[in-house]
């Protein structure tokens, strides 16, 4: 039974990432009667991190930090803590993962694959679990092109990075347990809204593309890798946490996989144009071949901006779309839809501009006028 006085008790892993913090805030806002246990890694606890510090007092009182490690045996919890969780929690959001391309394979394996195994073990002994929401990624599709369906997983794909491969292995492990554990898998596409202007999170994914555009002198036009016609599958964090939360509460969600994606993604060219115009830059109507783009992105110094240039360009030039039929059916009538990129591009640009102005150490930020600057596309 849930703890007396609370309608639901949840566990969220992945703290202190912006993704996990947003998930916690969404649960507390949408469910005034919910209590949330938050797994806090020892390093974060030692640094004084607290999942309730940035929350209103009324919500803060419904958050219980519990020190543990998502990739350790029994999540690093004591036997008493594990038994208490197994009796009380009825939903889990497993947000903990490593997604950065530059992370060592050993670290990615421990967090992604071992972490998936450990959360499964807790789920198996939880007496009244209604749903384990496993936060995966659309990148488990690897190098596939065309339409990727929500039930697809093993289709002979290869991966642009070892990290993406570990996330696919983690999802495989989770999906094999679906017949015995109530599990819903959610797969966001390229995530934005998971960094802030204060520099607490590293710039990744689309933010690096925005950084390249804003770091280009205003009088230079920005070329496209390839023709720029491929869809760029972007999804904002606030939509992802709202959708994932609703899916976790839906009685028909367990046993299914859900793409959290824009049903009408803009092309790479359109996204770049919008970013450039918003940031006071301009793009060229010309293009550079993908092979040349890869070569240019191996320019000395570009690794300060992009950890894996080949993966970066291939992601921009892959003609892939993600089917969202299960997501659409489950969220129908709830008013939860992916907003158009045009509605939040300004916020993304503002975050990167603030990083550039506030910290000259940001990779790709403009140097002083008398300093030599490597131009990755020149």
N, C-alpha and C positions, 0 to 999 in steps of 0.2 A: 504494500500500500504506500502511496506517496506520503511524505512527511505531513503530519496533521497541520492544517491551516493553509496548505498549498494544493492547488488543483493539479499540478504537474511538477515533476522533478527531472531536470535534465543535466547531462554532463557535456561540457564542451572542451575539446582539446585544441591545441594550436596556438594558445596564448603564448606570447604577447603580440602575435602578428595582427596587422590591421584587419585582416580577414576574420580572425577569431573575435576580435573586439567588436567588429560590426555584427557578427552573428550573435554575440551575447546581448548587445544592445537591442537587436531586433526581437529576440525572444522576450526580454524584459518589457519592452514596449507593447508588443502584441499580446502578451499573456500576463496581465496584472497579478494573476494568482500563481505564477510559476516561480520555482526556486531553481537556481542554476549553480551547479558545482563547476568550477573551472580548474582544470589541471594546469598548474603553474610549474614550469621547469625549475630545477634547483638554482640554475644560474640567474634566472629572472627573479626568483624569490630573494636570492642573496643581494641582488642589485636594488631591492626595494620595490619591485614592480608589484602592482596590485590591480586586479581587474575591476575594482570598484571606484578607483580614484577619479575617473573622468565621468562618472555617472551621477545622476541626481540622487539625493539621499534616499528617497523612497525605493529606488531601484537598487541602490548599493546594499541595502539591508537584505536583499534577496539573492545576493551573490556569496557563495562560500568558496574561497580559494582553498585548493588542496594540492600540496606540493607533490609532484611526481614527474615521471619521464615517459612520454608516449612510446618510446622504443625500448624501454626496460621491461624485464619480467614483471608481470602484474602491474604494469604502468609505474613501477617504482613505489607502489603503495604498500603500506603495512597490511597484515592479514585483517586487522580490525577495520581499517579504512575500506578495504576491498569488500568485506562482508556488508558494511553499511551501504555502500553504493549499490551492491547487488540487490539489496532489499528495497532501496528507495527509488532509484532512477527508473523512469519509464521511456525516456528517449535519450539518444546520444547523437551529437553532431561531431563527427571525427573530422576536424579541419586540419589537424597537424599533418604537414607534408613539407618536402623540399622541392621547389620548382625551379630554382636558379640553375641555369645551364652550367655555370662554372663550378658547382659543388662537386667534391670528390665522390666517386662512385660508391665507396664504402659508406660515406655519410648518407648519401641518398638512399642506399639500400636499407640502412638501419632505420631511418626515419620513415621511409615510404613503405617498404615491404614488412620489416619487423614490426613497425608500428601498426600496420593493418592486422597482422597476426595477433598482436596483444589486445587490440580493441575487440577483436572477434572473441578472444578468450573471456573477456569481461562480459560481452554480450551473451555468451552461452550460459553463464551462471547467473545472469540477472533474472529475477523471478517473474517479473511482469513487464518485460520490454515490449513496447509497441512498435518501435522503429529505431534502427541504427541508420542514420543518414551519413553515408560515406561520401566525402567531398573529393571527387576525382578530378579529371580534366579531359577536355576534348582532345588534348594532345596524345591520348592513348591511340588515336587513329594513325599516328605516325606520319608516313609520307603518302598516305592514300589521297586520291583525288576523286572528284565526283561527289555524289551524295553519300554521307555516312549516316546510317540509321542508329537509333538509340540502343537497339539490341546488339549491334555489331561490336565485336572486340577483336577476336583473332581472325584476321583476313590476309595474313601473309605480309603485313606491313613491316617496314623497317623504320628506325627511329633516328631523328636528327641529333639526339643527345642521349647519353646513358641515363640521365635523370628521367627523361620521358619514358625510357624503357622500364625503369624501376616503378614508375607510376602505373604503367600497364600491368606489370607483374602484381602489384598490390591490388589493382582492381580485379584481376583474374582470381586471386585468392579470396577476395570478398565475394565475388559472384558465385564461386563454387559453394559457398556456405549459405546461399539464399534459400535452399530447400529447408534448412533447419533453423535459420535465424531470420527475423523480420528485418530485411535490409532494403534501403532505397539508395541507389547510386546517383549522384548528381555530377554532371560534367560541364562546368563553365568553359567557354571559349577564352580568347585573350582577355584577361581581366584588367580593368582600369578602376581607379578610385581606391586602390589599396596602398597609396603613398600619400604623404602630406608635405606641405611646404616647409615644415620645420626640420626635414631631413632625417627623421627617425627610421625611415625605410629606404632601402637601396632602390635606385631607379632600374626598372626591368621592363621587358616587353615593349609595348607601344610607347612608354615614356622615353625610351632610348631613341626611338624614331623621332619623337617630338624634340628631344634634345638636339639631335643632329640638325633638324630643320632650324631651330632657333639659334644654334651656334653658327649657322652659315651666314656670312655677311649679307646684309639686306640687299646689296646690289648684285648678288649672284643668284642665278636661277638654280633650282634644285632639280636634278634629273631623276627619272624613275628607274628602278630596277625592273627590267622587262617592260611590257606594255602597260602595266598598271591596271589591267582589266580584271584580275582575280579578286574575289570577294575577300575583304578583311574582316574576319569574324571577331568582333569586339563586343564585350558585355560589361556594364558597370556593376561595381560591387554592391551598391544598394539594391539593385534588382536581384542579384544573385542571392543575397541573404534573405530577402523577402520571399523569393520563390522557394529556396531550400527549406525555409521554416514552414511554409504552407504545405510543401510536399511531405515533410516529416510528420505533419498532423493528419494527413489524408489517409483514411483507412485502406484505400486501394493502392497506396504507394509501394508497400513492401513487395519485393520480388521484381521490381522494375528499375529501369535506368532512364535518366532524364537529361537531355541536353538543355543547358541554360545558355541560350544563344539568341541573337537577333535574327528573326525570321527573314528580314530583308536587309542583309548586310550590304554596306556600301563597298564600292571597288577601292582598291589601294589608291588609285589616282584621285578619286573623289575625297578620300580621307586625307591624303597629303595636301590636296588643294585647300580643304577646310582648315587644316592645322596651319598651313603656311599663311593664308589670308588672316586668320585670327591672330597669328603672331607677327604680322607685318612683314612677311617674307613672300617670295613669289616662286612658282614652279615653272619649269619649262615644258613645252609641248613635246619636246623630243624625248628620247628614251635611251637607256644604255642596255645592251644585251645582258641577260642574267649571268652568263659566264664572265663577262667583263666586270659586272657589279661584284661578283664574288672575289675576283682578283683585286679590285680596288679596295674592297673591305679587308684585305690582308695587308694594306699599307701599314708600315711601322707606326705604332702609336694608336692604331684604331682599337686595339684591345683595351685601351683605357675607357672606351665607350661601349663596345660590344664584346662580350666574352666569347661568343661563338659566331663569327661572321657568317659562316656558311649556313648555319641553322637560321640565323636572322633573315638572310635574303630568301632562303627557300620557303620560309614561313610566309613571306610577303608575296611570293610568286606561285603558291600552291592553289590550284583551282579546286577548293573543297567547300562543300556546304553541309551543314549539320541539320538533319531532320529533327523537328521538335514536336511531333504529334502527341507523344505521351505527356510532355510538359503542358502543351496547349489544352489537352483534355482535363488534366488534373487541376490546372489553374483557372479553368473557365468559370466566369462569373465572379471571380475574386478581385478583379481590378488590378491584377499583377501582370504587367506587360513590360517588355524590354523597351526603354525609351529610345528614340532615334539619336544617332551620334551627334547630330546638329545641336541637340538640346544640352549637351554637356561638354562639347569640345572646348568651350571657353574656360571651364573649370580646369581641364587637363593642362591647357597651355599656361594658365595662371600658376599652377603648382610648379611646373618646370621653370617658368620665368623667376619665381620666387627663389627656387633652389640656385639658379645661376647668379642672381643678384646677392643672395645671402651667403654663398659659400663658393669661393673661387676654386675650391678643390673639387667641385663637381666635375666628373669626367666630361670633357667636351665643352666646358664653359669657356667663354671668350677670355683670352689672356690680356695683359696690359698691352698698350699699343706698340711698345718697343720690344715685345717678346715675339719669338717665332712661333707660329701656330701651324700645326699639321692639319691640312684640309683633307679629310678622308676621301673626298670625291674629286680631287684635283690632281 
